Amino acid sequence: MPRLTIDRSLKAYLSSPYDLLKDNRIKLLFSVALPLIYFLFLWFLGPFGLALFPPAVRLTLIGSVCVAGSAIFAFHLYILQKIFIKTYNVGTTALWLLWIHAVVAVSNLTIYSRVAAGHTSMRLVAVDSSNFLASFPSMMFQTFLIGLLPTVIVVVLYNSFLLRKKITVVNAINTGIRESLNRVPEMTSLSLYASNLREVITVTAESLTYITSQENYIDVHWTENGREKHGLLRSTLSKAEKDIARQCEFIKRCHHGFIVNLHRVTSLAGNEAGYKLQISGSDLPIPISKKYKKIVLQSLRR
């Protein structure tokens, strides 16, 4: 059971949305800034036997490696990922960065082998230019060793930026929510019809808490005399969303599986996994998906 829980937690973490590779500033950092840092590191410290080469040869070698690495990162981040990555989450981000570093390792070994072929007395430590395949694991290790720390730093700083941004948004919205909790309830009647139009649930718009999907049904939740109630209708959230839009403005879709009453929101919480709403009359945290985040947050700011 503990292992099953860990497996599910890991799967949930790897599947959580993560927009690192969609940020143009991050793409520019990986494509331009990091290769420049690699160049300075390799030139001044001369690891992995680079110091054995004469300055002119070393400049050609390190410059070629960094230019090729920059081109590989730019090509993958600006062109190929639009083709191959459809869903941006932690798992796809990690795999894509690993793949790019593997391609860079192949490029590095190719360049090293050609340069070292003319300077057999100054071959790189642990890299045999005469045997490409045998040298690849060593070059892969060297590439990841050099690239790991800068990549981790970028990821950590990006996560910190996202967290600070979420905290700022959450604090601002929660301040507005607290100020609006004393609003006068709207007693507008709200009617939700089944797909066959023969069944209906009618409540006051203010009393509705949320609606969620249950296979071929929607589960409508509301409060009555301080108690939580719910009822099932054979319908879809899309139909309910259209019905509600014609009757009131403060009940909105916030997730592919939820419609929520924004007047019942008591707090907003946010972390690396996204935003969640806490509403009065229910203990269930309501998630906000990326698709509906902008309109829901804008509505909560009013």
C-alpha angles and dihedrals in degrees: 000000000000090000091049090051091049091048091051092047091050092048091049090049094049090048095050115114115265123175100186094120093046092061109098091208090059091047090053091047093053094042101044116006099046095048088053090051089048090051093053091045094050094042099049100034099034098204125183094031097304090129088067092071122086112256095255093049092043091052091051092046098047093040092051092047094050095044091049091047091050091050092048093051093046093048092049097042100041102033118012098044090059087060102040105031116068100158121042112211138134093274098050091044093054093046093047093051090047091051093049091051090050090053090048089052090055090049092048093050091049092052094043092049093052094047094043091049089072094043105044093163091059104046117153117267111263092006118103107194091196093064112046098180095045090051096048098084090052092048091046089053092048093048094050091043091056096039099042100076097047090045092050090048091052092049093047093048091046092050090049090050092050092048093050090047092051092047091052092050093044094050093048094048095044089054089055092046092053091050092052099046091095094058117134109259117248110230095200113147116242121199124194118191131203119240090260089052090227097099123058139176115206122190136148110275092234093054095056112100106180145325124222135182123254108185104282093357139067119227110217116202125194140151126247123181090347094307127110116240134177140187137191126234127183096239143094133261089241091059092044089050091054092046091051094046089062092052109037142001105216099065108080144166109259101168139013086259102036144059114188139193104237091198088064095053111118099176145359122221127191138183138146089298094059138257129321132189126220113204133192115253094032138066093206115108108226115218124222114216123212092251093061100029098099098050094042094050091046090052092049091052092061 
